[in-house]
Amino acid sequence: MYKTIVVCLKDPRRTAALTAMALALAERHEAHLVGLYVTPDVFVGVPTEVSLDYIQQAQKQIEADAAANEATFRGLADASGLATEWRLEPAQGPGYEAAVTRHVRCADLVVTGQPEGGAWRGGDLLTEILLDSGRPILFVPYAGTFEQLGDRVLIAWNGGREAARAAFDAAPLLQAARQVRVLMIDAPRGASSGPAPANDLAVALARHGIQIEAARTKSGDVAAGDVLLNDISDWGADLLVMGCYGHSRFRELLFGGVTRHILEHMTVPVLMSR
């Protein structure tokens, strides 16, 4: 069970959807929900020489975003009757990263929105921080509505450390699922590999009372990220569970990778661990 859930907020236009998702999870797990907004430093990411008027307008926008996030979160949280709290913390420069990390590392699960652009394609500063937090992160797509979560769950499996971490971090969601599918793409050849890793994971999770099956497929000329997205659509999954950054960020930036592809193109909520 997830007993402490943090919903990490940023864009006020997405706060209602993210809060609703987090509240639904908190109700399901009888969890304490924290709404978190760490205000960015007005000087981070701006040109070296800017006018005083620009700085004042930027600061006003940050304050407006904070007020809007708090009003939306409190309104929905109070109406829910669940155990919730609001946390607002101003941060300056590198203190932003430390502030976000301090709050989320004491959570069982973090909920946030799919990144939109940023310094690297498919991510932004908040995403970078959260993926380094050591906690499972549930990314909610910025497009679409998701009234149901975790009825049919697809686990992306490659036998690696990150994938194993994600699968077991997701156990509280998997236990409530009607169907879970472990998918291995391009299983390596050899007597000691093949489909066995996926089967081993399925057997281990089944001992937790999870209804699960193992499957494998070949990517051919299709990118692994697109294979996952196609399987989500064909199988009707409403949640993807996967490890992230099996390769270094630098390699993913240069050559592409599954993590970046899914962050850019996700069609259902995605639980990631690292």
TACORVEN-V510481 format. One record per pair of residues at least 6 apart in sequence whose C-alpha atoms are under 7 Angstrom apart, sorted by the first residue. I is the first residue (numbers start at 1). J is the second residue. D is the distance in Angstrom with one decimal. If there is no record, write none. Layout:
{{I | J | D} {I | J | D}}
//
This chain:
{{1 | 29 | 5.8} {1 | 172 | 5.1} {2 | 29 | 5.9} {2 | 31 | 6.2} {2 | 108 | 5.4} {2 | 109 | 6.6} {2 | 172 | 6.9} {3 | 29 | 6.6} {3 | 30 | 6.7} {3 | 31 | 4.1} {3 | 32 | 6.0} {3 | 108 | 6.4} {4 | 31 | 5.5} {4 | 32 | 5.0} {4 | 33 | 6.1} {4 | 107 | 5.1} {4 | 108 | 5.3} {4 | 109 | 6.8} {5 | 26 | 6.9} {5 | 31 | 6.7} {5 | 32 | 6.2} {5 | 33 | 4.9} {5 | 34 | 6.2} {5 | 107 | 5.6} {5 | 108 | 5.9} {5 | 109 | 5.0} {5 | 110 | 5.8} {6 | 33 | 5.8} {6 | 34 | 4.6} {6 | 35 | 6.0} {6 | 36 | 6.8} {6 | 104 | 6.5} {6 | 107 | 6.3} {6 | 109 | 6.5} {6 | 110 | 4.8} {6 | 111 | 6.2} {7 | 19 | 6.8} {7 | 22 | 6.3} {7 | 34 | 6.2} {7 | 35 | 5.1} {7 | 36 | 6.1} {7 | 110 | 5.8} {7 | 111 | 4.6} {7 | 112 | 5.8} {8 | 35 | 6.5} {8 | 36 | 5.0} {8 | 37 | 6.3} {8 | 110 | 7.0} {8 | 111 | 6.1} {8 | 112 | 5.1} {9 | 15 | 6.3} {9 | 36 | 6.0} {9 | 37 | 5.3} {9 | 112 | 6.5} {10 | 37 | 6.5} {12 | 65 | 6.0} {12 | 68 | 6.1} {12 | 69 | 5.3} {15 | 69 | 6.2} {15 | 72 | 6.8} {16 | 72 | 6.2} {16 | 73 | 7.0} {18 | 112 | 6.6} {18 | 113 | 6.9} {19 | 73 | 6.3} {22 | 111 | 6.5} {26 | 32 | 6.5} {26 | 33 | 6.2} {32 | 83 | 5.1} {32 | 84 | 5.7} {33 | 83 | 6.4} {33 | 84 | 4.6} {33 | 85 | 6.5} {34 | 84 | 5.7} {34 | 85 | 5.0} {34 | 86 | 5.9} {35 | 73 | 6.8} {35 | 85 | 6.2} {35 | 86 | 4.8} {35 | 87 | 6.0} {36 | 86 | 6.3} {36 | 87 | 4.9} {36 | 88 | 6.1} {37 | 66 | 6.9} {37 | 87 | 6.5} {37 | 88 | 5.1} {37 | 89 | 6.6} {38 | 88 | 5.9} {38 | 89 | 4.8} {38 | 90 | 5.7} {38 | 91 | 6.5} {38 | 96 | 6.9} {38 | 100 | 6.6} {39 | 62 | 6.7} {39 | 89 | 6.3} {39 | 90 | 4.8} {39 | 91 | 5.9} {40 | 91 | 6.0} {40 | 92 | 6.9} {40 | 96 | 6.4} {41 | 91 | 6.1} {41 | 92 | 4.8} {41 | 93 | 5.5} {42 | 55 | 6.9} {42 | 58 | 6.3} {42 | 59 | 6.0} {44 | 93 | 6.2} {77 | 84 | 6.5} {91 | 99 | 6.9} {97 | 129 | 6.2} {101 | 129 | 6.9} {101 | 133 | 6.0} {104 | 110 | 6.7} {105 | 133 | 6.0} {105 | 134 | 6.9} {105 | 135 | 6.3} {108 | 135 | 6.9} {109 | 135 | 6.5} {109 | 136 | 5.5} {109 | 137 | 6.2} {110 | 136 | 6.3} {110 | 137 | 4.9} {110 | 138 | 6.1} {111 | 137 | 5.9} {111 | 138 | 4.8} {111 | 139 | 6.2} {112 | 138 | 6.3} {112 | 139 | 5.2} {112 | 140 | 6.3} {113 | 139 | 5.2} {113 | 140 | 4.8} {113 | 141 | 6.2} {113 | 142 | 6.5} {114 | 139 | 5.3} {114 | 140 | 5.4} {114 | 141 | 4.9} {114 | 142 | 5.8} {114 | 263 | 6.6} {115 | 122 | 6.2} {115 | 123 | 5.2} {115 | 124 | 6.2} {115 | 127 | 6.7} {115 | 263 | 7.0} {116 | 122 | 6.6} {116 | 123 | 6.6} {117 | 123 | 5.9} {117 | 124 | 6.5} {118 | 124 | 4.3} {122 | 260 | 5.6} {122 | 263 | 5.4} {122 | 264 | 4.6} {131 | 274 | 6.6} {134 | 274 | 6.5} {135 | 273 | 6.6} {136 | 166 | 7.0} {136 | 169 | 6.4} {136 | 271 | 6.6} {136 | 272 | 5.7} {136 | 273 | 4.8} {137 | 271 | 5.5} {137 | 272 | 5.3} {137 | 273 | 6.4} {138 | 269 | 6.6} {138 | 270 | 5.6} {138 | 271 | 4.3} {138 | 272 | 6.5} {139 | 269 | 5.6} {139 | 270 | 5.2} {139 | 271 | 6.3} {140 | 269 | 4.6} {140 | 270 | 6.8} {141 | 266 | 6.3} {141 | 267 | 6.4} {141 | 268 | 6.3} {141 | 269 | 6.0} {149 | 238 | 5.8} {149 | 239 | 6.3} {150 | 173 | 6.2} {150 | 174 | 7.0} {150 | 177 | 5.4} {150 | 238 | 6.0} {150 | 239 | 5.6} {151 | 177 | 4.5} {151 | 178 | 5.1} {151 | 179 | 6.5} {151 | 238 | 6.7} {152 | 177 | 6.1} {152 | 178 | 6.0} {152 | 179 | 4.9} {152 | 180 | 5.8} {152 | 237 | 4.8} {152 | 238 | 5.7} {152 | 239 | 6.8} {153 | 177 | 6.9} {153 | 179 | 6.4} {153 | 180 | 4.7} {153 | 181 | 6.3} {153 | 237 | 5.4} {153 | 238 | 6.2} {153 | 239 | 4.9} {153 | 240 | 6.0} {154 | 180 | 5.9} {154 | 181 | 4.9} {154 | 182 | 6.1} {154 | 237 | 6.1} {154 | 239 | 6.3} {154 | 240 | 4.9} {154 | 241 | 6.2} {155 | 167 | 6.9} {155 | 181 | 6.1} {155 | 182 | 4.7} {155 | 183 | 6.1} {155 | 240 | 5.9} {155 | 241 | 4.7} {155 | 242 | 6.0} {156 | 182 | 6.3} {156 | 183 | 5.3} {156 | 184 | 6.4} {156 | 241 | 6.2} {156 | 242 | 5.1} {157 | 163 | 5.8} {157 | 182 | 6.4} {157 | 183 | 5.7} {157 | 184 | 5.0} {157 | 198 | 6.6} {158 | 184 | 5.8} {159 | 197 | 6.0} {162 | 243 | 4.3} {162 | 244 | 6.2} {162 | 246 | 6.7} {162 | 273 | 6.3} {162 | 274 | 4.9} {163 | 242 | 5.5} {163 | 243 | 4.0} {165 | 243 | 6.9} {165 | 273 | 6.1} {165 | 274 | 6.8} {166 | 241 | 6.4} {166 | 242 | 5.6} {166 | 243 | 5.3} {166 | 272 | 6.0} {166 | 273 | 4.7} {167 | 241 | 6.6} {174 | 180 | 6.9} {174 | 210 | 6.3} {175 | 209 | 6.4} {175 | 210 | 5.0} {178 | 211 | 6.6} {179 | 211 | 5.5} {179 | 212 | 6.0} {180 | 211 | 6.0} {180 | 212 | 4.5} {180 | 213 | 6.4} {181 | 212 | 5.7} {181 | 213 | 5.0} {181 | 214 | 5.9} {182 | 198 | 6.3} {182 | 202 | 6.8} {182 | 213 | 6.2} {182 | 214 | 4.7} {182 | 215 | 6.0} {183 | 214 | 6.2} {183 | 215 | 4.9} {183 | 216 | 5.3} {184 | 198 | 6.4} {184 | 215 | 6.4} {184 | 216 | 4.6} {184 | 217 | 6.4} {185 | 216 | 5.7} {185 | 217 | 5.0} {185 | 218 | 5.6} {185 | 219 | 6.5} {186 | 217 | 6.1} {186 | 218 | 4.8} {186 | 219 | 6.3} {187 | 194 | 5.2} {187 | 195 | 6.3} {188 | 194 | 5.4} {195 | 216 | 6.8} {198 | 214 | 5.8} {199 | 214 | 5.6} {202 | 212 | 6.0} {202 | 213 | 6.2} {202 | 214 | 6.1} {206 | 212 | 6.4} {219 | 227 | 6.4} {224 | 258 | 6.4} {225 | 258 | 4.9} {225 | 261 | 5.9} {225 | 262 | 6.2} {238 | 268 | 5.7} {239 | 268 | 5.7} {239 | 269 | 5.3} {239 | 270 | 5.8} {240 | 269 | 6.5} {240 | 270 | 4.7} {240 | 271 | 6.2} {241 | 270 | 5.8} {241 | 271 | 4.8} {241 | 272 | 6.1} {242 | 271 | 6.4} {242 | 272 | 5.2} {242 | 273 | 6.8} {243 | 272 | 5.4} {243 | 273 | 5.0} {243 | 274 | 5.7} {244 | 259 | 5.3} {244 | 272 | 6.1} {244 | 273 | 6.1} {244 | 274 | 5.5} {245 | 259 | 6.0}}
//
